[in-house]
Every structure is written in structure tokens, then in C-alpha cells.
Amino acid sequence: MAYNPSGWTEKEVENKAGDIVDGVVTDIDDGTLGKFVKNWETFDKSGKSKPSQPAILVKTDAKGASLMIALPEGKEFHPRSKMAQYVRTYKKPPFVGQKVKAMSDENGFYNLVLGK
């Protein structure tokens, strides 16, 4: 496919901020933070994260919503981590087939709901 600069128009955002849709986890991609993060300088402002840290990318059919979760070294995770928020919200760690909810932000993009 070749880029063609003519004919581009801005799409009108159909989703209002706060719209909630139901979805299902369709895939869980296993890897590292470095595999999932495109711009490391923007992502790691504190300088504490490592590209080699294990992570998963939870993909859903809920309007394209996905969630990257950094995994702890052991089985225990910090109460403020995304994994802890996920488990509190959905009662179990992510698995394929799990029912989830996604909410749209002010730009019309959907993110998984963490917390109630």
C-alpha cells in the first residue's frame, strides 16, 4: 500500500466520553515491557521501569480496548498495580473468554474498566 496524501478527512467521534460496552478477553500476548511499549522515553518518565520486565497485553473485542500489565517477579503484586486493580474488578487474573467492560474517554478511545 502506498500513501496517498489526497482525500483524507477527519472522522467524527461517535462515542461520548463515559460510554461503557461489554466485551470478552480474546487474546493474552506474553512478552516484556520493551516489546509492548513503542516510545520508551515517554512511557518511563521515572526511570524505574526496565524494558526486560515481564508483561502481558490483554486484548479484547470491546471496541479494540486492550491493557498492558507489568508482571511482578513472584506471584505477589502491589495493591496499586494494574494487576491488583484488575483482580479487584474482575475477581480473577486475566484469562481468554473472561467478560470485561470498557469505557470510552474524551477522545472516543476505549480502555478497560479497572475499579468500580
Rosetta constraint file for C-alpha pairs under 8 A:
AtomPair CA 13 CA 107 HARMONIC 7.39 0.50
AtomPair CA 13 CA 108 HARMONIC 6.03 0.50
AtomPair CA 14 CA 108 HARMONIC 7.15 0.50
AtomPair CA 15 CA 19 HARMONIC 6.67 0.50
AtomPair CA 15 CA 104 HARMONIC 6.84 0.50
AtomPair CA 15 CA 108 HARMONIC 5.17 0.50
AtomPair CA 16 CA 104 HARMONIC 6.90 0.50
AtomPair CA 16 CA 105 HARMONIC 7.61 0.50
AtomPair CA 16 CA 106 HARMONIC 6.93 0.50
AtomPair CA 16 CA 108 HARMONIC 6.48 0.50
AtomPair CA 17 CA 103 HARMONIC 7.70 0.50
AtomPair CA 17 CA 104 HARMONIC 5.17 0.50
AtomPair CA 17 CA 105 HARMONIC 4.67 0.50
AtomPair CA 17 CA 106 HARMONIC 4.58 0.50
AtomPair CA 17 CA 107 HARMONIC 7.27 0.50
AtomPair CA 17 CA 108 HARMONIC 6.43 0.50
AtomPair CA 18 CA 103 HARMONIC 5.63 0.50
AtomPair CA 18 CA 104 HARMONIC 5.25 0.50
AtomPair CA 18 CA 105 HARMONIC 6.18 0.50
AtomPair CA 18 CA 106 HARMONIC 7.77 0.50
AtomPair CA 19 CA 103 HARMONIC 5.43 0.50
AtomPair CA 19 CA 104 HARMONIC 5.34 0.50
AtomPair CA 20 CA 101 HARMONIC 6.65 0.50
AtomPair CA 20 CA 102 HARMONIC 5.56 0.50
AtomPair CA 20 CA 103 HARMONIC 4.36 0.50
AtomPair CA 20 CA 104 HARMONIC 6.63 0.50
AtomPair CA 21 CA 62 HARMONIC 6.42 0.50
AtomPair CA 21 CA 63 HARMONIC 7.86 0.50
AtomPair CA 21 CA 101 HARMONIC 5.71 0.50
AtomPair CA 21 CA 102 HARMONIC 5.41 0.50
AtomPair CA 21 CA 103 HARMONIC 6.49 0.50
AtomPair CA 22 CA 62 HARMONIC 6.15 0.50
AtomPair CA 22 CA 99 HARMONIC 7.21 0.50
AtomPair CA 22 CA 100 HARMONIC 5.98 0.50
AtomPair CA 22 CA 101 HARMONIC 4.60 0.50
AtomPair CA 22 CA 102 HARMONIC 6.45 0.50
AtomPair CA 23 CA 60 HARMONIC 6.38 0.50
AtomPair CA 23 CA 61 HARMONIC 5.50 0.50
AtomPair CA 23 CA 62 HARMONIC 4.33 0.50
AtomPair CA 23 CA 99 HARMONIC 5.78 0.50
AtomPair CA 23 CA 100 HARMONIC 5.21 0.50
AtomPair CA 23 CA 101 HARMONIC 5.79 0.50
AtomPair CA 23 CA 102 HARMONIC 7.21 0.50
AtomPair CA 24 CA 60 HARMONIC 5.48 0.50
AtomPair CA 24 CA 61 HARMONIC 5.82 0.50
AtomPair CA 24 CA 62 HARMONIC 6.80 0.50
AtomPair CA 24 CA 96 HARMONIC 7.60 0.50
AtomPair CA 24 CA 97 HARMONIC 5.60 0.50
AtomPair CA 24 CA 98 HARMONIC 5.44 0.50
AtomPair CA 24 CA 99 HARMONIC 4.49 0.50
AtomPair CA 24 CA 100 HARMONIC 5.63 0.50
AtomPair CA 25 CA 58 HARMONIC 6.80 0.50
AtomPair CA 25 CA 59 HARMONIC 5.81 0.50
AtomPair CA 25 CA 60 HARMONIC 4.30 0.50
AtomPair CA 25 CA 61 HARMONIC 6.75 0.50
AtomPair CA 25 CA 94 HARMONIC 7.66 0.50
AtomPair CA 25 CA 95 HARMONIC 6.77 0.50
AtomPair CA 25 CA 96 HARMONIC 4.99 0.50
AtomPair CA 25 CA 97 HARMONIC 5.20 0.50
AtomPair CA 25 CA 98 HARMONIC 5.33 0.50
AtomPair CA 25 CA 99 HARMONIC 6.56 0.50
AtomPair CA 25 CA 100 HARMONIC 7.00 0.50
AtomPair CA 26 CA 58 HARMONIC 7.92 0.50
AtomPair CA 26 CA 59 HARMONIC 5.74 0.50
AtomPair CA 26 CA 60 HARMONIC 4.99 0.50
AtomPair CA 26 CA 61 HARMONIC 6.43 0.50
AtomPair CA 26 CA 96 HARMONIC 5.44 0.50
AtomPair CA 26 CA 97 HARMONIC 6.26 0.50
AtomPair CA 27 CA 58 HARMONIC 6.24 0.50
AtomPair CA 27 CA 59 HARMONIC 5.15 0.50
AtomPair CA 27 CA 60 HARMONIC 6.88 0.50
AtomPair CA 27 CA 96 HARMONIC 5.79 0.50
AtomPair CA 28 CA 56 HARMONIC 6.42 0.50
AtomPair CA 28 CA 57 HARMONIC 5.59 0.50
AtomPair CA 28 CA 58 HARMONIC 4.68 0.50
AtomPair CA 28 CA 59 HARMONIC 6.04 0.50
AtomPair CA 28 CA 94 HARMONIC 7.93 0.50
AtomPair CA 28 CA 95 HARMONIC 7.29 0.50
AtomPair CA 28 CA 96 HARMONIC 6.90 0.50
AtomPair CA 29 CA 56 HARMONIC 5.50 0.50
AtomPair CA 29 CA 57 HARMONIC 4.99 0.50
AtomPair CA 29 CA 58 HARMONIC 6.59 0.50
AtomPair CA 29 CA 59 HARMONIC 7.75 0.50
AtomPair CA 30 CA 54 HARMONIC 7.91 0.50
AtomPair CA 30 CA 55 HARMONIC 6.39 0.50
AtomPair CA 30 CA 56 HARMONIC 4.69 0.50
AtomPair CA 30 CA 57 HARMONIC 6.65 0.50
AtomPair CA 31 CA 35 HARMONIC 6.29 0.50
AtomPair CA 31 CA 36 HARMONIC 7.60 0.50
AtomPair CA 31 CA 54 HARMONIC 5.94 0.50
AtomPair CA 31 CA 55 HARMONIC 5.46 0.50
AtomPair CA 31 CA 56 HARMONIC 5.95 0.50
AtomPair CA 32 CA 36 HARMONIC 6.73 0.50
AtomPair CA 32 CA 51 HARMONIC 6.45 0.50
AtomPair CA 32 CA 52 HARMONIC 5.51 0.50
AtomPair CA 32 CA 53 HARMONIC 5.35 0.50
AtomPair CA 32 CA 54 HARMONIC 4.32 0.50
AtomPair CA 32 CA 55 HARMONIC 4.74 0.50
AtomPair CA 32 CA 56 HARMONIC 7.21 0.50
AtomPair CA 32 CA 70 HARMONIC 7.90 0.50
AtomPair CA 33 CA 37 HARMONIC 5.93 0.50
AtomPair CA 33 CA 50 HARMONIC 7.27 0.50
AtomPair CA 33 CA 51 HARMONIC 4.99 0.50
AtomPair CA 33 CA 52 HARMONIC 6.34 0.50
AtomPair CA 33 CA 53 HARMONIC 5.74 0.50
AtomPair CA 33 CA 54 HARMONIC 6.36 0.50
AtomPair CA 33 CA 55 HARMONIC 5.61 0.50
AtomPair CA 33 CA 70 HARMONIC 6.87 0.50
AtomPair CA 34 CA 38 HARMONIC 7.67 0.50
AtomPair CA 34 CA 40 HARMONIC 7.52 0.50
AtomPair CA 34 CA 50 HARMONIC 7.65 0.50
AtomPair CA 34 CA 51 HARMONIC 4.02 0.50
AtomPair CA 34 CA 52 HARMONIC 6.20 0.50
AtomPair CA 34 CA 53 HARMONIC 7.74 0.50
AtomPair CA 35 CA 51 HARMONIC 7.60 0.50
AtomPair CA 36 CA 57 HARMONIC 7.50 0.50
AtomPair CA 36 CA 68 HARMONIC 7.62 0.50
AtomPair CA 37 CA 43 HARMONIC 7.23 0.50
AtomPair CA 39 CA 43 HARMONIC 6.37 0.50
AtomPair CA 40 CA 44 HARMONIC 5.89 0.50
AtomPair CA 41 CA 45 HARMONIC 6.49 0.50
AtomPair CA 44 CA 48 HARMONIC 7.07 0.50
AtomPair CA 44 CA 49 HARMONIC 6.11 0.50
AtomPair CA 49 CA 53 HARMONIC 7.47 0.50
AtomPair CA 53 CA 70 HARMONIC 7.01 0.50
AtomPair CA 53 CA 71 HARMONIC 7.30 0.50
AtomPair CA 54 CA 70 HARMONIC 6.15 0.50
AtomPair CA 54 CA 71 HARMONIC 5.42 0.50
AtomPair CA 54 CA 72 HARMONIC 7.51 0.50
AtomPair CA 54 CA 73 HARMONIC 7.93 0.50
AtomPair CA 55 CA 68 HARMONIC 6.93 0.50
AtomPair CA 55 CA 69 HARMONIC 5.52 0.50
AtomPair CA 55 CA 70 HARMONIC 4.22 0.50
AtomPair CA 55 CA 71 HARMONIC 5.02 0.50
AtomPair CA 56 CA 68 HARMONIC 5.75 0.50
AtomPair CA 56 CA 69 HARMONIC 5.39 0.50
AtomPair CA 56 CA 70 HARMONIC 6.58 0.50
AtomPair CA 56 CA 71 HARMONIC 7.27 0.50
AtomPair CA 57 CA 66 HARMONIC 6.83 0.50
AtomPair CA 57 CA 67 HARMONIC 5.66 0.50
AtomPair CA 57 CA 68 HARMONIC 4.40 0.50
AtomPair CA 57 CA 69 HARMONIC 6.40 0.50
AtomPair CA 58 CA 66 HARMONIC 5.40 0.50
AtomPair CA 58 CA 67 HARMONIC 5.11 0.50
AtomPair CA 58 CA 68 HARMONIC 6.24 0.50
AtomPair CA 58 CA 69 HARMONIC 7.74 0.50
AtomPair CA 58 CA 94 HARMONIC 7.22 0.50
AtomPair CA 59 CA 64 HARMONIC 7.52 0.50
AtomPair CA 59 CA 65 HARMONIC 6.66 0.50
AtomPair CA 59 CA 66 HARMONIC 4.54 0.50
AtomPair CA 59 CA 67 HARMONIC 6.78 0.50
AtomPair CA 60 CA 64 HARMONIC 6.25 0.50
AtomPair CA 60 CA 65 HARMONIC 5.79 0.50
AtomPair CA 60 CA 66 HARMONIC 5.91 0.50
AtomPair CA 61 CA 65 HARMONIC 7.07 0.50
AtomPair CA 62 CA 101 HARMONIC 7.26 0.50
AtomPair CA 62 CA 102 HARMONIC 6.20 0.50
AtomPair CA 62 CA 110 HARMONIC 7.68 0.50
AtomPair CA 63 CA 102 HARMONIC 7.87 0.50
AtomPair CA 63 CA 110 HARMONIC 6.39 0.50
AtomPair CA 64 CA 110 HARMONIC 6.93 0.50
AtomPair CA 65 CA 102 HARMONIC 6.58 0.50
AtomPair CA 65 CA 109 HARMONIC 7.78 0.50
AtomPair CA 65 CA 110 HARMONIC 5.14 0.50
AtomPair CA 65 CA 111 HARMONIC 5.07 0.50
AtomPair CA 65 CA 112 HARMONIC 6.08 0.50
AtomPair CA 66 CA 111 HARMONIC 6.54 0.50
AtomPair CA 66 CA 112 HARMONIC 6.57 0.50
AtomPair CA 67 CA 111 HARMONIC 7.30 0.50
AtomPair CA 67 CA 112 HARMONIC 6.62 0.50
AtomPair CA 69 CA 82 HARMONIC 5.96 0.50
AtomPair CA 69 CA 83 HARMONIC 6.30 0.50
AtomPair CA 70 CA 82 HARMONIC 7.61 0.50
AtomPair CA 70 CA 83 HARMONIC 7.71 0.50
AtomPair CA 71 CA 77 HARMONIC 7.88 0.50
AtomPair CA 71 CA 83 HARMONIC 7.57 0.50
AtomPair CA 72 CA 76 HARMONIC 6.87 0.50
AtomPair CA 72 CA 77 HARMONIC 5.89 0.50
AtomPair CA 77 CA 81 HARMONIC 6.83 0.50
AtomPair CA 77 CA 83 HARMONIC 7.08 0.50
AtomPair CA 77 CA 84 HARMONIC 6.59 0.50
AtomPair CA 78 CA 84 HARMONIC 6.72 0.50
AtomPair CA 79 CA 84 HARMONIC 5.31 0.50
AtomPair CA 79 CA 85 HARMONIC 7.39 0.50
AtomPair CA 80 CA 84 HARMONIC 6.31 0.50
AtomPair CA 80 CA 85 HARMONIC 6.79 0.50
AtomPair CA 81 CA 85 HARMONIC 6.37 0.50
AtomPair CA 82 CA 86 HARMONIC 5.97 0.50
AtomPair CA 82 CA 114 HARMONIC 7.88 0.50
AtomPair CA 83 CA 87 HARMONIC 6.16 0.50
AtomPair CA 83 CA 93 HARMONIC 7.13 0.50
AtomPair CA 84 CA 88 HARMONIC 6.13 0.50
AtomPair CA 85 CA 89 HARMONIC 6.16 0.50
AtomPair CA 85 CA 114 HARMONIC 5.67 0.50
AtomPair CA 85 CA 115 HARMONIC 6.11 0.50
AtomPair CA 86 CA 90 HARMONIC 5.96 0.50
AtomPair CA 86 CA 91 HARMONIC 7.62 0.50
AtomPair CA 86 CA 92 HARMONIC 7.59 0.50
AtomPair CA 86 CA 93 HARMONIC 6.75 0.50
AtomPair CA 86 CA 94 HARMONIC 7.68 0.50
AtomPair CA 86 CA 114 HARMONIC 5.67 0.50
AtomPair CA 86 CA 115 HARMONIC 7.42 0.50
AtomPair CA 87 CA 91 HARMONIC 4.78 0.50
AtomPair CA 87 CA 92 HARMONIC 4.85 0.50
AtomPair CA 87 CA 93 HARMONIC 5.33 0.50
AtomPair CA 87 CA 94 HARMONIC 7.93 0.50
AtomPair CA 88 CA 92 HARMONIC 7.67 0.50
AtomPair CA 88 CA 115 HARMONIC 6.99 0.50
AtomPair CA 89 CA 113 HARMONIC 7.93 0.50
AtomPair CA 89 CA 114 HARMONIC 5.87 0.50
AtomPair CA 89 CA 115 HARMONIC 5.25 0.50
AtomPair CA 89 CA 116 HARMONIC 6.70 0.50
AtomPair CA 90 CA 100 HARMONIC 7.31 0.50
AtomPair CA 94 CA 98 HARMONIC 6.99 0.50
AtomPair CA 100 CA 112 HARMONIC 7.25 0.50
AtomPair CA 100 CA 113 HARMONIC 7.61 0.50
AtomPair CA 101 CA 112 HARMONIC 5.91 0.50
AtomPair CA 101 CA 113 HARMONIC 5.59 0.50
AtomPair CA 102 CA 110 HARMONIC 5.77 0.50
AtomPair CA 102 CA 111 HARMONIC 5.20 0.50
AtomPair CA 102 CA 112 HARMONIC 4.21 0.50
AtomPair CA 102 CA 113 HARMONIC 5.16 0.50
AtomPair CA 103 CA 110 HARMONIC 5.22 0.50
AtomPair CA 103 CA 111 HARMONIC 5.53 0.50
AtomPair CA 103 CA 112 HARMONIC 6.39 0.50
AtomPair CA 103 CA 113 HARMONIC 6.17 0.50
AtomPair CA 104 CA 108 HARMONIC 5.31 0.50
AtomPair CA 104 CA 109 HARMONIC 5.17 0.50
AtomPair CA 104 CA 110 HARMONIC 4.18 0.50
AtomPair CA 104 CA 111 HARMONIC 6.36 0.50
AtomPair CA 105 CA 109 HARMONIC 5.59 0.50
AtomPair CA 105 CA 110 HARMONIC 6.34 0.50
AtomPair CA 105 CA 111 HARMONIC 7.55 0.50
